[in-house]
Amino acid sequence: MLVVAAPAQAAPPWTPPVALPVSQLPPRVEANELDQAGLLPHLSAGKFLAAPQLVWWRGGEDSRTLVALNGTQTLRARTSRSAVAASRYAVARVLTLDARIVDRRNLERKQLGYRIGDARLERLGSVREIGGPRSIRWAPQLAVNEDGAAIAAWHHIVRGRSDEIQVAWRPAGGRFSTIRTVATTGVDDESIVGVGIDTGGRAVVAYSRNGRLAVRAIRVKTGWMSAEASVAPPAGQRRPTEIVVGTGEPGNVVVAWRAYPVTEGPTGHVDAAAAILPVGSNRPRAAVSLGEGDLIGYPRGPIAATVDATGRPVVAWTVPARPGVSVPTVRVASQSGVWGAPQVLDSSGSIGSLVREGGGAAVGWLRETPGGEGHGQPLGVFVARMPEGEAFGAAELVDDVSSSGTAFDGLQPPGLGPSVTGGLLAVYADHGLNGVGGSARVSTR
């Protein structure tokens, strides 16, 4: 049974979009990368919303653009060639995770490190190294809570055998730990690792091993780590490929994933599933199928997960409806872990991001015409909000004015985050025709 969201309506709450003064736009959200979340803008605001917000995205030559915002006003923009992720935390701090290439000839070895800077991006601080150089598959993943406690995880490439899963963590106000290898055999190389951390400093690392979802919980203040616990995908589904971890207040944790054939080119059967770690447990319950379907092209836009302030797990993803048509969809579970019916947000489009808002959550997506490779011509950026204890409401129009009318350029799925007024910020790209020109835009509610 599907629950369909109310019809879209242009919403006065969203301010007119403002172009950010940056030279590099967020990348085009293609339908052929495993880490779809890595293509979107990421927003964070720390403990106090009056301080600047941070938005970052992947730029050219794998650099990162970082922008300090006061609402829609740009305070400062910087480009980093070593940072791979960043987050605001505490009153006025920014943490960046760095992966600097030190040897391109030997499986492109990278030196991991981190920097502590100020929220206005006037300085990023000196690099503090994490371990020694190593070869890393995909991009390292980072999660930071509002106090500055953090978890980083990645695939370590080992010549001639399975990847390893490695982690390092940081207690609030402290330094990153030494690197810990948590899995050495059976790691599925063609999956990404997921990380999350709650407000109490409990981190969860999720990865695919021997075709099953595997998780570990870590208390970053003490370094205590649980034994690995794993769960099989739902019957008939593939092993996890794209993995995300949703956390909030100490309590329920949701791990969601999509699975699809990485080696078969731009076609295949796409599965989506989730498993909940209930309050007080480090072991996931049986995985539940969220949806599946055949898709021409890999899914566009990420699968996203969070847990709202009342403890309800929420997952958003783009569901293949039929060849050429994908629909942005959300699904909410109760505090006890019972999943409700899928709620379709639009007739065709691509998910951008899902974030907590107040006692509930908000989801952003790009409306599109049906088209090849899972997406078509962009029609507008939309957001729907889920108040505490309710379902997602009517779609709110953020922006439908694109500088390009082609199927692969123009407006892109949005990143969402908190605004200084306690509402929402949406940041997204508008690519010009054939990728020439365009702008990065921000709007607030």
Secondary structure, DSSP 8 states (H G I E B T S, - for coil): --EE----EE-TTS---EE---SS------SS-S-GGGGS-EEE--S-TTS-EEEEEE-GGG-EEEEEEETTEEEEEEEESSEEEEEEETTTEEEEEEEEEEESSSS-EEEEEEEEEETT-S-----EE-SS-EEEEEEEEEEE-TTS-EEEEEEE--TTS--EEEEEEE-TTS-----EEEE-SSB-TTS--EEEE-TTSEEEEEEEETTEEEEEEEETTTTEE---EEE--STT-----EEEEE--SSS-EEEEEEE--GGG-SEEEEEEEEEEE-TT-SS----EEEEEEEEESS-SS--EEEE-TTS-EEEEEEEEEETTEEEEEEEEB-TTS-B---EE--SSEEEEEEEEETTEEEEEEEEE---GGG---EEEEEEEEE-TTS-----EEEE---S--SSSSEE---EEEE-TTSSEEEEEEEE-GGG-SEEEEEEE-
